[in-house]
Amino acid sequence: MADEQEIGEISNFFEHVQVAALKLTAPLKIGDTIHIKGGEADFEQTVDSMQIDRQPIEKAKKGDEVGIKVNEKVRRGYKVYKK
């Protein structure tokens, strides 16, 4: 965990599509490995798709709010780290 950087937190979760809205405090790009932690969730996954306003994007910057497909259920307030 020492090699991880906090890059944001979950601001919303859309269960029917398994997509989390993520408010970024640092840049993120396709191919990055993220670690989501909070409540009972503690898992890693690779970012393989990301959207802003339903438009696919390759990378996002600090301050952006992006939608990413997640492998597990998450909740608002969960922290997101980048490996």
GIPEKA-V10783 format. One record per helix or strand. SS is the DSSP state (hx for helix, st for strand). FROM is the first residue (numbers start at 1). LEN is the number of residues. If there is no record, write none. Layout:
ss/from/len
SS/FROM/LEN
SS/FROM/LEN
This chain:
ss/from/len
st/5/10
hx/15/3
st/19/6
st/28/2
st/33/6
st/41/6
st/50/3
st/55/2
st/59/2
st/65/5
st/79/4
